Amino acid sequence: MKWLFKENTNTNVNSKPVWSDVNLLEPVNYGIALFLVFVFFILFWILLFTLTPMLSIGIFYMCLLMSFGYKGEIDNKKASIFTIMQEMFKHYKVTMTVIFTTMIIISAFSNLGAVSGVFSMLTVLLIYFNFIPINIFESIKATNLTPLTSFEQAYKKCDGISSKPKTFFENIENFFDLKKGGGIGRELKKLNKKING
């Protein structure tokens, strides 16, 4: 904005302009320059807060519309955005089911009371452990993958520690096992020795 505080002092129209600084000795020009700085400052913030959201919304909808025009090929079949959405829902079924059932159980506890909440939790557990044969908690493996692709869970092997994965309940039991000095009990004993010297 420094150019707002400059004026052309060359009176000859046919020659190049000569720019000189406007100072306080010219109060009218200096006041006009300050007023223009203030106007541009306000306009900058107004445009920033109005155009930026509009621009981001416009870019979002443009990308969304362009994705609907996507054409491709998956497993030698023509694919569109709807094919990709169908595959996403199919392969993330377990994650979405867990989120959905958790919301239902919380809603049952908060809106319908403890009896309905416990009943919904028991129903979900019966479905999960396959007493009610609905396969909503079973993941669908992708087809037509290379033989090198594996769906097995990888486990980290550490020196001196068994590579056999522990169950959730075994981990909880070890974490809170104060009698054997494991988990939090062992850490508390170490801390006590450090403090007491």
Phi and psi in degrees as a GROMACS rama.xvg file:
@    title "Ramachandran Plot"
@    xaxis  label "Phi"
@    yaxis  label "Psi"
@TYPE xy
-64.7075  -23.4195  LYS-2
-70.26  -18.0032  TRP-3
-70.4056  -19.0569  LEU-4
-102.756  27.4225  PHE-5
-126.202  150.636  LYS-6
-137.552  154.555  GLU-7
-84.6709  116.667  ASN-8
-95.9059  -0.569275  THR-9
-84.346  120.1  ASN-10
-87.9836  -14.0949  THR-11
-80.1171  119.476  ASN-12
-69.8475  -31.7482  VAL-13
-82.6963  -10.311  ASN-14
-104.104  173.09  SER-15
-69.1277  149.609  LYS-16
-70.5576  148.395  PRO-17
-115.431  114.166  VAL-18
-95.0897  129.543  TRP-19
-128.391  155.872  SER-20
-74.1654  142.57  ASP-21
-89.2694  128.407  VAL-22
-121.512  -175.841  ASN-23
-68.3784  -13.4929  LEU-24
-71.2802  -15.3607  LEU-25
-116.184  81.1144  GLU-26
-63.104  -33.6849  PRO-27
-67.1947  -50.7083  VAL-28
-63.7211  -39.702  ASN-29
-65.3727  -40.0931  TYR-30
-64.8087  -40.9111  GLY-31
-63.4414  -41.3213  ILE-32
-63.5085  -43.6265  ALA-33
-62.8391  -40.7134  LEU-34
-62.2591  -42.528  PHE-35
-66.0601  -37.7843  LEU-36
-60.896  -44.7411  VAL-37
-62.6039  -44.0999  PHE-38
-62.5839  -45.77  VAL-39
-66.9959  -34.5225  PHE-40
-62.8857  -47.8151  PHE-41
-64.101  -44.2171  ILE-42
-61.6833  -37.9434  LEU-43
-58.9347  -48.9953  PHE-44
-70.1246  -36.4529  TRP-45
-63.8386  -47.3416  ILE-46
-67.097  -34.8652  LEU-47
-61.9078  -45.2175  LEU-48
-83.2895  -13.7456  PHE-49
-100.817  -40.2036  THR-50
-81.6302  -33.0433  LEU-51
-61.698  -49.3409  THR-52
-63.0762  -38.9865  PRO-53
-64.9348  -39.8777  MET-54
-66.3055  -43.3689  LEU-55
-66.5675  -38.4235  SER-56
-65.2547  -40.9464  ILE-57
-62.7316  -42.8643  GLY-58
-65.0375  -40.2806  ILE-59
-60.1376  -48.3332  PHE-60
-69.2498  -32.1053  TYR-61
-65.2719  -44.0782  MET-62
-64.3573  -39.0809  CYS-63
-63.5938  -45.067  LEU-64
-66.5554  -36.9138  LEU-65
-67.6626  -33.0017  MET-66
-68.0358  -27.8913  SER-67
-71.504  -19.7445  PHE-68
-90.8592  7.33107  GLY-69
-65.22  132.957  TYR-70
-127.223  134.695  LYS-71
-156.592  -168.345  GLY-72
-140.945  125.277  GLU-73
-126.872  125.189  ILE-74
54.3248  43.969  ASP-75
59.5323  25.8509  ASN-76
-125.125  148.763  LYS-77
-67.1608  138.702  LYS-78
-130.022  147.626  ALA-79
-130.999  -172.71  SER-80
-61.5697  -31.7601  ILE-81
-69.641  -34.5359  PHE-82
-64.5684  -42.7072  THR-83
-65.6255  -40.9859  ILE-84
-64.5453  -40.4445  MET-85
-63.1501  -43.248  GLN-86
-65.2163  -37.9013  GLU-87
-63.7698  -46.3937  MET-88
-64.1478  -33.354  PHE-89
-71.8322  -44.2125  LYS-90
-88.135  -14.262  HIS-91
-108.711  24.4707  TYR-92
-60.2238  -43.9633  LYS-93
-66.1521  -44.4366  VAL-94
-60.4612  -46.855  THR-95
-66.566  -36.2284  MET-96
-65.5597  -41.6707  THR-97
-62.579  -44.7618  VAL-98
-63.0121  -45.6079  ILE-99
-63.8275  -45.1695  PHE-100
-68.2767  -35.7492  THR-101
-61.7383  -42.9457  THR-102
-63.7744  -38.4678  MET-103
-66.0965  -43.4081  ILE-104
-64.3986  -44.5901  ILE-105
-62.5234  -41.9737  ILE-106
-64.7319  -38.2487  SER-107
-65.2922  -42.442  ALA-108
-63.3945  -44.7395  PHE-109
-78.9585  -32.939  SER-110
-99.8991  -33.3337  ASN-111
-108.898  -10.9977  LEU-112
105.401  177.845  GLY-113
-67.9629  -38.9711  ALA-114
-63.0247  -46.4072  VAL-115
-66.7275  -36.9062  SER-116
-64.2828  -44.8958  GLY-117
-65.8731  -39.7452  VAL-118
-62.4003  -44.2616  PHE-119
-65.8415  -37.1612  SER-120
-65.9096  -42.5559  MET-121
-63.8604  -39.7085  LEU-122
-61.7697  -44.3802  THR-123
-64.2054  -41.0384  VAL-124
-63.9062  -39.9838  LEU-125
-63.9605  -37.7005  LEU-126
-69.2606  -41.6109  ILE-127
-63.7517  -43.7725  TYR-128
-88.0202  13.8641  PHE-129
65.7368  25.0178  ASN-130
-74.3308  -33.0383  PHE-131
-105.237  111.73  ILE-132
-76.2163  75.0915  PRO-133
-121.6  128.541  ILE-134
-93.8066  39.7553  ASN-135
-75.4413  -17.6235  ILE-136
-101.538  11.0196  PHE-137
-102.734  126.309  GLU-138
-76.7664  150.348  SER-139
-99.8982  123.436  ILE-140
-79.3025  143.227  LYS-141
-70.072  146.822  ALA-142
-101.378  167.577  THR-143
56.2267  40.6933  ASN-144
-99.2963  163.481  LEU-145
-69.2522  157.225  THR-146
-63.5385  -17.9289  PRO-147
-75.0915  -17.3366  LEU-148
-76.5616  132.551  THR-149
-127.245  143.74  SER-150
-102.272  6.03541  PHE-151
-72.9346  142.584  GLU-152
-71.5404  129.372  GLN-153
-82.9885  139.45  ALA-154
-120.117  137.953  TYR-155
-83.137  132.202  LYS-156
-104.657  123.29  LYS-157
-110.548  152.481  CYS-158
-64.8338  131.748  ASP-159
79.9839  0.750406  GLY-160
-121.217  138.777  ILE-161
-64.0944  137.868  SER-162
-80.8267  -7.68434  SER-163
-69.4636  123.374  LYS-164
-69.0849  141.667  PRO-165
-90.7756  152.321  LYS-166
-75.774  169.059  THR-167
-59.2354  -43.0047  PHE-168
-69.6966  -34.4554  PHE-169
-65.3727  -39.9034  GLU-170
-64.2144  -42.5923  ASN-171
-64.165  -42.3303  ILE-172
-63.3377  -42.2856  GLU-173
-68.5074  -33.8894  ASN-174
-67.2708  -40.2531  PHE-175
-100.801  10.2689  PHE-176
-79.0044  95.0588  ASP-177
-82.0688  -25.438  LEU-178
-69.1788  -45.3388  LYS-179
-80.6496  -8.17273  LYS-180
76.9888  22.5451  GLY-181
-96.2545  160.012  GLY-182
61.4481  -124.782  GLY-183
-67.6861  -30.9405  ILE-184
-64.1002  -43.8789  GLY-185
-63.6113  -41.8918  ARG-186
-65.4434  -37.6798  GLU-187
-66.3109  -38.3907  LEU-188
-65.193  -41.9521  LYS-189
-61.88  -42.8955  LYS-190
-63.4821  -40.9987  LEU-191
-63.5004  -40.5106  ASN-192
-65.4858  -38.6841  LYS-193
-66.2993  -40.7799  LYS-194
-70.5835  -44.6387  ILE-195
-83.0301  -9.79035  ASN-196
